[in-house]
């Protein structure tokens, strides 16, 4: 079980922004998110020097903290994001000891998630409608954010930073990372086309559940290749 029952239905009547890590974040005024509910993930703290905004929730559930090329840097970013005063971190317990051995202790407010599955991308079980019972990591960390927003029962969900215009860049440690908002982000993308299909199918699967629940979900990110959602201009939401 995941100890998140305190979040059940807390989003009713409200909206939330799910913030990916695509390059388009550099073209957006993220300060507009100040005062909004939001979920961010992974190395989002790299963009903090450019914005006053901080997410309400921060999630991490990726094996990138193990990677011998950039695991230490990722671990430092995870701890940095978790220590933000007004951010609640939700971390897969599987990675706790490794991250802490590299970058220091998580704050006491951290919620450690225990129940995860990793089913086939786009499969029936790749989206959990009861995040307390389990979360599914299939495809992308954004899938976890989608399941949490669903569990919290937000009335409106907006995605930004889900660009998925993937460029194949097998050694981002040496040549820089063209797929995220910061060239020092570092994550392995073996094949751009394959990665796009993984991401897009993950979102298509999630959209079905949001539609069933009558939850409005739109893609508010510029330059996004994701086809699962109708699009809306970010600035028009404010």
C-alpha positions in Angstrom: 0.0 0.0 0.0 1.0 3.6 -0.6 0.5 5.9 2.5 -1.3 8.7 0.6 -4.9 8.4 1.9 -4.7 12.0 3.1 -4.7 13.1 -0.6 -7.8 11.3 -1.6 -10.3 13.6 -3.3 -8.4 16.7 -2.2 -8.5 18.1 -5.7 -12.3 18.2 -6.1 -13.4 21.4 -7.8 -9.8 22.5 -8.4 -7.2 22.3 -11.2 -3.7 21.1 -11.3 -0.7 21.4 -13.6 1.5 18.4 -14.3 5.0 19.6 -15.3 7.2 17.5 -17.5 10.9 18.2 -18.2 10.8 19.1 -21.9 12.8 22.0 -23.5 9.6 24.0 -23.9 9.7 24.9 -20.2 12.3 27.5 -21.2 9.8 29.3 -23.4 7.1 29.5 -20.7 6.5 31.9 -17.8 6.5 29.4 -15.0 5.9 32.1 -12.4 2.3 32.0 -13.6 2.1 28.7 -11.7 2.7 30.4 -8.4 -0.3 29.7 -6.3 -1.5 26.9 -8.5 -1.5 23.2 -7.6 1.2 21.4 -9.5 3.2 18.2 -9.7 6.8 18.1 -11.0 9.4 15.4 -11.1 12.9 14.2 -11.6 15.5 17.0 -12.2 13.0 19.9 -12.1 15.2 21.7 -9.5 17.6 22.6 -12.4 15.1 25.2 -13.5 14.5 26.8 -10.0 17.1 29.5 -10.5 14.9 30.9 -13.3 11.6 31.0 -11.6 9.9 31.7 -8.2 7.5 28.8 -8.9 7.9 25.6 -6.8 5.6 22.6 -7.2 3.1 21.6 -4.5 4.1 17.9 -5.1 7.4 16.4 -6.3 7.7 12.8 -7.4 10.6 10.5 -8.1 10.4 6.9 -9.3 13.3 6.5 -11.8 16.4 4.3 -12.0 18.4 7.3 -13.3 19.7 7.7 -9.7 21.5 4.4 -10.2 23.2 5.4 -13.5 27.0 5.4 -13.1 27.3 8.4 -15.5 24.9 10.8 -13.7 23.4 9.1 -10.7 25.1 11.4 -8.2 23.9 14.5 -10.0 20.4 13.1 -10.2 20.5 12.2 -6.5 21.5 15.8 -5.6 18.6 17.2 -7.6 16.1 14.8 -6.0 17.2 15.9 -2.5 17.2 19.6 -3.5 13.7 19.4 -4.9 12.5 17.4 -1.8 13.8 20.1 0.6 11.8 22.9 -0.9 9.7 24.4 2.0 6.3 24.3 0.4 6.8 21.1 -1.7 5.6 17.6 -0.6 8.0 15.0 -2.0 6.6 11.5 -2.9 9.5 9.1 -3.5 9.6 5.4 -4.4 11.1 3.8 -1.3 13.1 1.5 -3.5 15.6 4.3 -4.2 15.7 5.9 -0.7 18.9 4.4 0.6 20.9 4.8 -2.6 19.9 8.5 -3.0 20.7 9.3 0.6 24.1 7.6 0.4 24.9 9.9 -2.5 23.3 13.2 -1.6 22.1 13.4 2.1 18.9 12.7 4.0 15.4 13.3 2.8 13.4 15.8 4.9 11.0 14.3 7.5 8.0 15.4 5.4 8.9 13.0 2.6 6.2 10.4 1.8 7.8 7.1 0.7 5.7 5.1 -1.8 5.9 1.3 -1.4 3.5 -0.2 -3.9 4.5 0.0 -7.6 4.0 -2.1 -10.7 5.6 -1.9 -14.1 3.3 -3.3 -16.7 3.4 -3.1 -20.4 3.1 0.4 -21.8 -0.5 1.1 -22.8 -1.7 -2.1 -21.3 -4.9 -2.4 -19.3 -2.9 -2.5 -16.0 -0.5 0.3 -16.9 -2.8 2.9 -15.2 -4.0 2.4 -11.7 -7.2 4.1 -10.7 -6.4 3.5 -7.0 -3.0 5.0 -6.3 -3.2 4.1 -2.6 -3.3 0.4 -3.6 -0.6 0.7 -6.3 1.0 3.1 -8.8 2.3 2.0 -12.2 5.6 3.2 -13.5 5.2 2.0 -17.1 6.5 4.4 -19.7 7.3 7.5 -17.9 7.3 9.2 -14.5 4.6 11.4 -15.9 2.4 8.3 -15.8 2.8 8.4 -12.0 1.8 12.0 -11.9 -1.3 11.3 -14.0 -2.4 8.6 -11.6 -1.9 10.8 -8.6 -3.9 13.6 -10.1 -6.6 11.1 -10.9 -6.6 9.7 -7.3 -6.8 13.3 -5.9 -9.8 13.8 -8.1 -8.8 17.1 -9.6 -11.6 18.5 -11.8 -9.2 19.9 -14.4 -5.7 18.7 -15.3 -3.2 20.5 -17.6 0.0 19.1 -18.9 3.1 21.2 -19.8 6.6 20.2 -20.6 5.5 16.9 -22.3 7.2 17.7 -25.6 8.3 14.2 -26.7 10.1 15.6 -29.8 12.8 13.1 -28.9 16.2 13.3 -30.5 18.4 10.2 -30.3 21.3 11.2 -28.0 23.0 8.2 -26.5 25.8 10.0 -24.7 24.2 13.2 -23.2 26.9 13.2 -20.5 29.4 14.1 -23.2 27.4 16.0 -25.8 24.7 17.6 -23.7 21.0 16.8 -23.5 18.7 18.1 -26.2 15.6 16.5 -24.9 15.1 18.3 -21.6 15.0 21.9 -20.5 18.7 21.9 -19.3 21.6 20.6 -21.3 23.1 19.1 -18.1 19.9 17.2 -17.3 21.3 13.8 -18.6 19.0 10.9 -19.4 19.4 8.1 -21.9 17.3 8.2 -25.1 18.2 5.2 -27.2 15.9 5.9 -30.2 13.8 9.1 -30.5 10.9 7.4 -32.5 10.7 4.5 -30.1 10.6 6.8 -27.1 7.9 9.0 -28.6 5.7 5.9 -29.2 6.3 4.8 -25.6 5.3 8.2 -24.2 2.4 8.8 -26.6 0.8 5.4 -25.8 1.2 6.0 -22.1 -0.8 9.2 -22.5 -3.4 7.6 -24.7 -4.0 5.0 -22.0 -4.3 7.6 -19.3 -6.7 9.7 -21.3 -9.2 6.8 -21.4 -9.4 6.8 -17.6 -9.8 10.6 -17.3 -12.6 10.5 -19.9 -14.4 7.7 -18.0 -14.2 9.8 -14.8 -15.3 12.9 -16.5 -12.1 14.8 -15.6 -11.0 17.5 -18.0 -7.4 17.0 -19.2 -5.7 19.1 -21.8 -2.2 19.6 -23.1 -1.1 23.2 -22.4 2.5 22.8 -23.4 3.8 24.5 -26.6 5.6 22.4 -29.2 4.3 19.1 -27.8 4.1 16.1 -30.1 1.8 14.2 -27.8 -1.5 13.4 -29.6 -3.6 12.0 -26.8 -5.1 15.3 -25.6 -6.7 18.4 -27.1 -4.5 21.4 -26.8 -4.9 24.8 -25.2 -2.6 27.8 -25.0 -0.9 28.0 -21.6 -1.2 31.8 -21.3 -5.0 31.7 -21.9 -5.4 29.8 -18.6 -4.5 32.8 -16.6 
